[in-house]
Amino acid sequence: MAQISVGSTATAESGTLQDYRRPLAMVTTLFFMWGFLTSLNDILIPHLKSVFELNYAKALLIQFAFFTSYFVFSLPSGKLIDAVGYKRAMVAGLFTMGVGALLFIPAASVPSFPLFLTALIVLAAGMTILQVSANPYVAVLGPEKTAASRLNLAQAFNSLGTTIGPKLGGMLILSSAPLGVELLHKMSAPELQAYRVQEASSVKLPYLVFALALMALGGALALFKLPRITGVEQHGAPANDSIWKHRHLILGALGIFVYVGAEVSIGSFLVNYFSQADIGNMTEKTASGFVSFYWLGAMIGRFIGSGLQRKIQANKVLGAAAILAALLVLASMLTTGHVAMWTIIAVGLFNSVMFPTIFTLSIEGLGPLTGDGSGLLVAAIVGGAIIPELQGILADKIGIHHAFFIPILCYFYIVFFAFVGSQRKRVVAQAA
């Protein structure tokens, strides 16, 4: 009898831990890029809301389209890894993202909200391939006992991207204060169209630069030698095994669903939340700068979490972080002014360890099923589409402030997963 586990079977073809450093550094740049581009959605939401005169529910279709793509493309991405391997899948993901970024140019030229959503779907499709390939690759590129710590470190650079993204995006995209609804309604149809073209055009140059950078990175990765991970990067699995037999994986997928939903819900509303008279009473451009602090907290937390998880069990760190995140959201709901602002910003610090820790706890012991298991986990990122949309509908009815109770419920589930759902029994199969 042989136990199938990532730790016992996954090793680099060439041997030593020294071999992992350069590949890990290269793959970490991918985490930065998708973090940076994902966080720009928090800037696109208030920008396109103003340009197209959308309510919150319609504006949150940006996140719905973006994160639904994870659900649609994640399992095919797992099959792509089976067919071409981790490295080629990552290269394909980068070039697909580049195409999606280029599509922002015609979307802004028309301008058309459905075309913007289409561009986001293509961008997210490429990002899905990266998520399905890069997350498990980092997790298995070394000893199993430090997998959560290693992925937290890589995700810290993802958070560096999300920290820089809103600040830079606010400067480039929210370059001018939007006109009020009353002034827009007084415009003639040609004047309104000209205004929309002018406002929407602010995304053209930034996304052209992003497209070129993504394709250049894809070319560099294609030329870079990444070690192949034996025992994981292989075709097939034992005939009597299936990802659906791994309870901790299924519960972990739900954990990813609610975590991403909570994180994206909070991030999506921050600009509008801080603009409220009883919260920050500031312009959207000024508010976008404060969004960076939310993601900065996530970056700092991941560096701290990477160190903590070398000394404390990963599930305990996860559970404590979820409890503190829930308490901070509750504190923001019960207060106003700067207290409400900074308590919701501080949630980012405790969000930090959640995705990488849930991910690594969920794929432990999957062996050759790691690619398919990763696909399922990334499919669960669709929570970033559904939960913010629900919060948007509620915000239209009861206001932003009170709608934050939805993330609290999400954090309660993560506490359950940390202390109960992440416990697993290793799958045992007949040795060949």
PyMOL commands that set and color helices and strands:
alter all, ss='L'
color gray80, all
select helices_A, chain A and resi 6-9+17-39+41-51+56-59+61-84+86-102+104-109+113-140+144-173+181-186+189-223+243-245+247-275+284-308+314-333+337-351+354-363+367-398+400-403+405-421
alter helices_A, ss='H'
color red, helices_A
select strands_A, chain A and resi 2-3+11-12+229-230+428-429
alter strands_A, ss='S'
color yellow, strands_A
deselect
rebuild
show_as cartoon
